Amino acid sequence: MLKRLFYEEDGQGMVEYGLIIALIAVAVIVALGALGGGIKGIFEDVNAKLGEETTP
């Protein structure tokens, strides 16, 4: 029974997909962290320009 447990590959595909998804999640988190300040600055600039145009 122990020998069969080592040679079964039924769950191996799911583990691989889980690792790929985890790697993608880490990459997205790192990218958003790196770009977060720049994106925030863009939105602040747009907000400031919209505020200037609506002020009489």
Secondary structure by P-SEA (a helix, b strand, c coil): caaaaaacccaaaaaaaaaaaaaaaaaaaaaaaaaaaaaaaaaaaaaaaaaaaacc
